[in-house]
Amino acid sequence: MAVGSATEPPPTAGGTVTMVEAGTFCLSDQLGDIHSGQAHGFFYRDARMLNRWELRLDGHLPEQLAVLPAEAFRTTFIARMPPRQGVADSTVLVMRRRIIGEGMHENIVIRNLGDEDTAVKVTLSLDSDFADLFSVKDGRLNTTGCEISVTDGALRLSDREDTGRGLLVTATGSPTIHPGTLSWQVVVPSQGSWQSTVECQPLVGHQAVPVNLNDDDETSPSGKIRQWRANATSLTADGPGLNTILQRTESDLGALRMTDAEDGSDYVAAGAPWFMALFGRDSLITSWMALLLDSDLALGTLRRLTKLQGRKHDPLTEEEPGRIMHEMRYGPKGDQVLGGGVYYGTVDATPLFVMLLTECWRWGVEESSIKELLPAADAALTWIDHFGDTDGDGFVEYRRKTDRGLANQGWKDSWDAISFADGRLADPPIALCEVQGYVYAARLGRAALAEAFGDSAAAARLRKQAQDLRARFDEAFWMPESGCYAIALDRNKDQVDAITSNVAHCLWTGIVPDERAAEIIERLAAPDMNSGFGLRTLSSKMGRYNPMGYHTGSIWPHDTAIAVAGLLRYQHIPGAVELAQQLSAGLIEAILAFGGRPPELFCGFARDDIWTPVPYPTSCSPQAWASAAPLLIMRSFLGLAPAAPQRELAVTPRLPARAGRMRLADLRLGSATLTLLAEGSAVKVEGLPADWQLQQY
């Protein structure tokens, strides 16, 4: 049968395999093939460098056997050659060992397990459209395609639009090369093997990008993940499946790191496949959650965001002085996405920036680094006071500047995310409840820094602002008939009365008075919010509820993790610990059902109706704050609250029985390196310096 014959369609069972390393990712089927006409591809810097990559043996599709991911950036695809006519079983095994980084390396191995030599023609067909990432995501085809030429024993793929992008493909084993194909006619000896290594080297600005995929080199993906593990906290837990989740979290967060070319510091991208870029909100929350693993990631994220902090007024990009950006893009059409390559339309990243800076200080990041970032934090607070609160009512709200921006600018940023209980959409400007909580925490955090660095007047002013906001927030947002806070205030200052998970973020920030917390906990525990696998984004009693909706009834692991952290902050309130245990247990079971890798989100069907978690079709995986969610849950149940500048460590474990014994080794808090062993409510701390104070309650 001819290569690429329409009578032999590619397999679709088993789903897409995602590989990721910093700004590079690859989407293929379970065989390792990339098919044109689908959202497959090898992507580099937000552009698709390959939209076809298909291996055939004697013109036939191999039969898939297994996919073995070793790291987020390294996968082995195992298949067999279809049995020859009249033979029951195949004796030819195919192994494709793929690794990605600044390029792609694939080692193709054909093993003959039979007792006769076998002849086989191996053909690799490839193509590219150099499409922008968002064009692929939206299903818009690039009709210009690419030019393919054979040069010096290599295939060169070039963008017809003359963007300077291209791909150079070379292979060992002396292949026959034609535009779009590499082929080998080989004889594989009995019980022997044949192999070829194919290298794909991106071209940017018509220049070849240096490719280093040598495992022994510290700058290669393997070298970088080794360094990451050597410097990160070692986390283990006895509970069933927990080590699988923690190992996957460590691997995925390591692969999602990107490096600032200017200073070499690492920051975290939002997630694969569509968000392999710096995202203000996502990167900040992920970094907060990952402090348990590595505080350097948080510092690198803060520094990178500081360089991109708003300095001027631009309605197209929504840039404003002091504002923290929403996302950054590099692709061929990156400057056309949401108004520009760097877009600022987010209402929550700016207070989250200040929150994270303070938390880094508490976790022992060097004082000089904290002071270096204080001007950016103060600029962020100025944005909150002047640009965030456009009508002077004391609340931070949003309204996009042009019709090209995001209509909703909180973490639930889909078009239908902010609605009333009856399903009506809220009209902007919109003041979200959780954003007021972030602002409250940001002001208290900056007050703590001011106090520590000798500015008591600023500390007092900021604390008063925070307390005033807390009182105004409670008065404006509380819904006594619902026992909950409204998700938002609309343009008329009316309460947007839908019951949502946003209120759990308010618990996390501490803006909720104790007298309200008990009612909120009871409301979140109800079955319309607690699905059995986590917290729904929207109550099933609301008009817009849809368990398959992106923000209208689905479950997001990071959202449930923040809810758990918020509940345990109020653990003195009856029902808080019990609900935290229920939510975390359900979420952990869901994550294990997804193979130990938390997806960006999954459907919010009740566990009583459908016994297993249902995937959301276009969920990102790995996704940064989903990957980091288990870390926040672990930290919250440990009750781990360092105050490194004061040389204090609070540990108040409330570990569920199913968690078993947890161990944190090489936990860095400033100059101290500790080991913690905890089980139930008992904890042992090793390595605590003599001049530190351990607080246990």
RADA-V45746 format. One record per backbone hydrogen bond with DSSP energy under -1.0 kcal/mol. CO is the residue of the C=O (numbers start at 0). NH is the residue of the N-H. E is the energy in kcal/mol with one decimal. If there is no record, write none. Layout:
BEGIN
co=CO nh=NH e=E
co=CO nh=NH e=E
END
This chain:
BEGIN
co=1 nh=4 e=-1.7
co=4 nh=7 e=-1.5
co=11 nh=14 e=-1.2
co=16 nh=27 e=-2.0
co=18 nh=25 e=-2.2
co=20 nh=23 e=-2.3
co=23 nh=20 e=-2.8
co=24 nh=42 e=-3.3
co=25 nh=18 e=-2.4
co=26 nh=40 e=-2.3
co=27 nh=16 e=-2.8
co=28 nh=31 e=-1.3
co=32 nh=28 e=-2.6
co=33 nh=52 e=-2.5
co=34 nh=37 e=-1.1
co=40 nh=26 e=-2.9
co=41 nh=48 e=-3.0
co=41 nh=49 e=-1.3
co=42 nh=24 e=-1.8
co=43 nh=46 e=-1.1
co=45 nh=132 e=-2.3
co=46 nh=43 e=-2.9
co=49 nh=41 e=-1.6
co=51 nh=126 e=-1.5
co=52 nh=33 e=-1.9
co=53 nh=124 e=-2.6
co=55 nh=122 e=-2.6
co=56 nh=59 e=-2.0
co=59 nh=56 e=-2.4
co=62 nh=79 e=-2.1
co=65 nh=77 e=-3.0
co=67 nh=75 e=-1.9
co=71 nh=19 e=-2.3
co=72 nh=99 e=-1.9
co=73 nh=69 e=-1.9
co=73 nh=70 e=-1.8
co=74 nh=97 e=-3.0
co=75 nh=67 e=-3.1
co=76 nh=95 e=-2.5
co=77 nh=64 e=-2.7
co=77 nh=65 e=-2.1
co=78 nh=93 e=-3.2
co=79 nh=62 e=-3.2
co=83 nh=86 e=-2.4
co=90 nh=112 e=-3.6
co=91 nh=80 e=-2.5
co=92 nh=110 e=-2.8
co=93 nh=78 e=-2.6
co=94 nh=108 e=-2.9
co=95 nh=76 e=-2.5
co=96 nh=106 e=-2.6
co=97 nh=74 e=-2.3
co=98 nh=104 e=-2.7
co=102 nh=100 e=-2.6
co=103 nh=199 e=-3.0
co=104 nh=98 e=-2.4
co=105 nh=197 e=-3.3
co=106 nh=96 e=-2.6
co=107 nh=195 e=-2.0
co=108 nh=94 e=-2.6
co=109 nh=193 e=-2.3
co=110 nh=92 e=-2.6
co=117 nh=187 e=-3.1
co=119 nh=185 e=-2.6
co=120 nh=57 e=-3.2
co=121 nh=183 e=-2.6
co=122 nh=55 e=-2.5
co=123 nh=181 e=-2.2
co=124 nh=53 e=-2.4
co=126 nh=50 e=-2.0
co=126 nh=51 e=-1.4
co=130 nh=47 e=-2.7
co=131 nh=135 e=-1.8
co=132 nh=136 e=-2.5
co=133 nh=137 e=-2.2
co=134 nh=139 e=-2.9
co=135 nh=138 e=-1.2
co=144 nh=159 e=-1.1
co=146 nh=157 e=-2.7
co=148 nh=155 e=-2.9
co=153 nh=150 e=-2.8
co=154 nh=168 e=-3.1
co=155 nh=148 e=-2.2
co=156 nh=166 e=-2.4
co=157 nh=146 e=-2.7
co=158 nh=161 e=-1.6
co=163 nh=205 e=-2.9
co=164 nh=158 e=-2.0
co=165 nh=202 e=-2.8
co=166 nh=156 e=-3.0
co=167 nh=200 e=-2.9
co=168 nh=154 e=-2.6
co=169 nh=198 e=-2.7
co=175 nh=182 e=-1.9
co=177 nh=180 e=-2.8
co=179 nh=125 e=-2.4
co=180 nh=177 e=-2.1
co=181 nh=123 e=-3.2
co=182 nh=175 e=-3.2
co=183 nh=121 e=-3.0
co=185 nh=119 e=-2.6
co=187 nh=117 e=-2.4
co=188 nh=191 e=-2.5
co=191 nh=111 e=-2.7
co=193 nh=109 e=-3.2
co=195 nh=107 e=-3.1
co=196 nh=171 e=-1.7
co=197 nh=105 e=-2.7
co=198 nh=169 e=-2.1
co=199 nh=103 e=-2.0
co=200 nh=167 e=-2.6
co=201 nh=208 e=-2.9
co=202 nh=165 e=-1.8
co=203 nh=206 e=-1.5
co=206 nh=203 e=-2.8
co=213 nh=216 e=-1.8
co=216 nh=219 e=-1.4
co=219 nh=223 e=-2.9
co=220 nh=224 e=-2.1
co=221 nh=225 e=-1.8
co=222 nh=226 e=-2.2
co=223 nh=227 e=-2.4
co=224 nh=228 e=-2.2
co=225 nh=229 e=-2.3
co=226 nh=230 e=-1.7
co=227 nh=231 e=-1.4
co=233 nh=664 e=-2.6
co=235 nh=662 e=-2.6
co=238 nh=241 e=-1.8
co=240 nh=244 e=-1.8
co=241 nh=245 e=-2.7
co=242 nh=246 e=-2.7
co=243 nh=247 e=-2.0
co=244 nh=248 e=-2.5
co=245 nh=249 e=-2.4
co=246 nh=250 e=-2.3
co=247 nh=251 e=-2.9
co=248 nh=252 e=-2.6
co=249 nh=253 e=-1.9
co=250 nh=254 e=-1.9
co=251 nh=255 e=-1.8
co=254 nh=21 e=-3.8
co=255 nh=268 e=-2.6
co=257 nh=266 e=-2.8
co=259 nh=263 e=-2.7
co=264 nh=259 e=-3.1
co=266 nh=257 e=-3.3
co=269 nh=623 e=-3.3
co=270 nh=274 e=-1.7
co=271 nh=620 e=-1.2
co=274 nh=270 e=-2.1
co=274 nh=276 e=-2.2
co=276 nh=269 e=-1.9
co=277 nh=327 e=-1.3
co=278 nh=282 e=-2.8
co=279 nh=283 e=-2.1
co=280 nh=284 e=-2.6
co=281 nh=285 e=-2.5
co=282 nh=286 e=-2.1
co=283 nh=287 e=-2.1
co=284 nh=288 e=-2.5
co=285 nh=289 e=-2.3
co=287 nh=290 e=-1.3
co=289 nh=292 e=-1.6
co=289 nh=293 e=-2.9
co=292 nh=232 e=-2.2
co=294 nh=298 e=-2.0
co=295 nh=299 e=-2.6
co=296 nh=300 e=-2.0
co=297 nh=301 e=-2.4
co=298 nh=302 e=-2.3
co=299 nh=303 e=-2.3
co=300 nh=304 e=-2.4
co=301 nh=305 e=-2.0
co=302 nh=306 e=-1.7
co=305 nh=308 e=-1.0
co=309 nh=321 e=-2.9
co=313 nh=317 e=-1.8
co=313 nh=318 e=-1.1
co=316 nh=343 e=-2.9
co=318 nh=313 e=-2.1
co=319 nh=322 e=-2.2
co=322 nh=309 e=-3.1
co=325 nh=279 e=-1.6
co=326 nh=342 e=-2.6
co=330 nh=333 e=-2.0
co=332 nh=335 e=-1.8
co=333 nh=336 e=-1.0
co=336 nh=339 e=-2.4
co=340 nh=328 e=-2.9
co=342 nh=325 e=-3.1
co=342 nh=326 e=-1.7
co=343 nh=345 e=-2.6
co=347 nh=351 e=-2.0
co=348 nh=352 e=-1.9
co=349 nh=353 e=-1.2
co=350 nh=354 e=-2.3
co=351 nh=355 e=-2.6
co=352 nh=356 e=-2.1
co=353 nh=357 e=-2.0
co=354 nh=358 e=-2.1
co=355 nh=359 e=-2.6
co=356 nh=360 e=-1.8
co=357 nh=361 e=-2.0
co=358 nh=362 e=-1.8
co=359 nh=364 e=-2.4
co=360 nh=363 e=-1.3
co=361 nh=643 e=-3.0
co=365 nh=369 e=-1.8
co=366 nh=370 e=-2.7
co=367 nh=371 e=-1.8
co=372 nh=376 e=-1.9
co=373 nh=377 e=-2.7
co=374 nh=378 e=-2.2
co=375 nh=379 e=-2.0
co=376 nh=380 e=-2.2
co=377 nh=381 e=-2.0
co=378 nh=382 e=-2.1
co=379 nh=383 e=-2.2
co=380 nh=384 e=-2.2
co=381 nh=385 e=-2.2
co=382 nh=386 e=-1.8
co=382 nh=387 e=-3.2
co=387 nh=396 e=-2.4
co=397 nh=429 e=-1.9
co=401 nh=404 e=-1.3
co=408 nh=346 e=-2.8
co=410 nh=412 e=-1.3
co=413 nh=416 e=-1.6
co=417 nh=425 e=-2.2
co=419 nh=422 e=-1.9
co=420 nh=542 e=-3.1
co=423 nh=419 e=-3.2
co=426 nh=490 e=-1.5
co=429 nh=397 e=-1.7
co=430 nh=488 e=-1.7
co=431 nh=435 e=-1.3
co=432 nh=436 e=-1.4
co=433 nh=437 e=-2.3
co=434 nh=438 e=-2.4
co=435 nh=439 e=-2.4
co=436 nh=440 e=-2.5
co=437 nh=441 e=-2.7
co=438 nh=442 e=-2.5
co=439 nh=443 e=-2.1
co=440 nh=444 e=-2.6
co=441 nh=445 e=-2.7
co=442 nh=446 e=-2.0
co=443 nh=447 e=-1.9
co=444 nh=448 e=-1.9
co=445 nh=449 e=-2.5
co=446 nh=450 e=-2.6
co=447 nh=451 e=-2.2
co=448 nh=452 e=-2.0
co=449 nh=454 e=-3.2
co=450 nh=453 e=-1.3
co=454 nh=458 e=-1.9
co=455 nh=459 e=-2.4
co=456 nh=460 e=-2.2
co=457 nh=461 e=-2.6
co=458 nh=462 e=-2.2
co=459 nh=463 e=-2.1
co=460 nh=464 e=-2.2
co=461 nh=465 e=-2.3
co=462 nh=466 e=-2.6
co=463 nh=467 e=-2.7
co=464 nh=468 e=-2.3
co=465 nh=469 e=-2.3
co=466 nh=470 e=-2.0
co=467 nh=471 e=-2.5
co=468 nh=472 e=-3.1
co=469 nh=473 e=-2.1
co=470 nh=474 e=-1.9
co=471 nh=475 e=-2.5
co=472 nh=476 e=-2.8
co=473 nh=477 e=-1.4
co=476 nh=485 e=-2.5
co=478 nh=481 e=-1.4
co=478 nh=482 e=-1.6
co=478 nh=483 e=-1.3
co=483 nh=478 e=-2.4
co=486 nh=432 e=-2.7
co=487 nh=495 e=-3.4
co=488 nh=430 e=-2.3
co=489 nh=492 e=-2.0
co=493 nh=489 e=-2.1
co=494 nh=496 e=-1.0
co=495 nh=486 e=-1.5
co=498 nh=538 e=-2.5
co=500 nh=503 e=-1.7
co=501 nh=504 e=-1.1
co=502 nh=506 e=-1.3
co=503 nh=507 e=-1.8
co=504 nh=508 e=-1.8
co=505 nh=509 e=-1.1
co=505 nh=510 e=-1.2
co=512 nh=515 e=-1.7
co=512 nh=516 e=-1.5
co=513 nh=517 e=-1.0
co=515 nh=519 e=-2.0
co=516 nh=520 e=-2.8
co=517 nh=521 e=-2.0
co=518 nh=522 e=-2.1
co=519 nh=523 e=-2.7
co=520 nh=524 e=-1.7
co=525 nh=528 e=-2.0
co=525 nh=529 e=-2.7
co=527 nh=539 e=-1.7
co=528 nh=535 e=-3.1
co=530 nh=606 e=-2.9
co=533 nh=530 e=-2.3
co=536 nh=500 e=-1.6
co=538 nh=541 e=-1.7
co=541 nh=544 e=-1.4
co=545 nh=548 e=-2.7
co=546 nh=603 e=-2.4
co=551 nh=545 e=-3.6
co=553 nh=536 e=-2.4
co=554 nh=601 e=-2.2
co=555 nh=559 e=-2.2
co=556 nh=560 e=-2.5
co=557 nh=561 e=-2.2
co=558 nh=562 e=-1.9
co=559 nh=563 e=-2.4
co=560 nh=564 e=-2.4
co=561 nh=565 e=-2.6
co=562 nh=566 e=-2.7
co=563 nh=567 e=-2.4
co=564 nh=568 e=-1.2
co=567 nh=570 e=-1.1
co=569 nh=572 e=-2.5
co=572 nh=575 e=-2.1
co=574 nh=578 e=-2.2
co=575 nh=579 e=-2.3
co=576 nh=580 e=-2.3
co=577 nh=581 e=-2.1
co=578 nh=582 e=-2.9
co=579 nh=583 e=-2.3
co=580 nh=584 e=-2.4
co=581 nh=585 e=-2.3
co=582 nh=586 e=-2.3
co=583 nh=587 e=-2.8
co=584 nh=588 e=-2.1
co=585 nh=589 e=-1.9
co=586 nh=590 e=-2.8
co=587 nh=591 e=-2.4
co=588 nh=592 e=-1.7
co=589 nh=593 e=-1.1
co=590 nh=595 e=-2.4
co=591 nh=594 e=-1.7
co=601 nh=554 e=-3.0
co=605 nh=608 e=-1.2
co=605 nh=609 e=-2.5
co=613 nh=602 e=-2.7
co=615 nh=618 e=-1.8
co=619 nh=599 e=-2.2
co=621 nh=271 e=-3.0
co=622 nh=626 e=-3.0
co=623 nh=627 e=-2.1
co=627 nh=630 e=-1.1
co=627 nh=631 e=-1.4
co=628 nh=632 e=-2.1
co=629 nh=633 e=-2.4
co=630 nh=634 e=-2.7
co=631 nh=635 e=-2.4
co=632 nh=636 e=-2.3
co=633 nh=637 e=-1.6
co=634 nh=639 e=-1.8
co=636 nh=653 e=-3.5
co=640 nh=649 e=-1.5
co=642 nh=645 e=-1.0
co=642 nh=647 e=-1.7
co=643 nh=646 e=-1.4
co=646 nh=692 e=-2.4
co=647 nh=642 e=-2.9
co=648 nh=694 e=-3.2
co=649 nh=640 e=-2.7
co=655 nh=658 e=-1.4
co=656 nh=659 e=-1.4
co=658 nh=238 e=-1.8
co=660 nh=237 e=-1.7
co=661 nh=677 e=-2.6
co=662 nh=235 e=-2.1
co=663 nh=675 e=-2.6
co=664 nh=233 e=-2.7
co=666 nh=673 e=-2.7
co=668 nh=671 e=-1.9
co=671 nh=668 e=-2.7
co=673 nh=666 e=-2.6
co=674 nh=685 e=-3.3
co=675 nh=663 e=-2.8
co=676 nh=683 e=-2.7
co=677 nh=661 e=-3.1
co=678 nh=681 e=-2.5
co=679 nh=654 e=-2.2
co=681 nh=678 e=-2.2
co=683 nh=676 e=-2.4
co=685 nh=674 e=-2.3
co=688 nh=691 e=-1.9
co=692 nh=648 e=-2.5
co=694 nh=650 e=-2.5
END
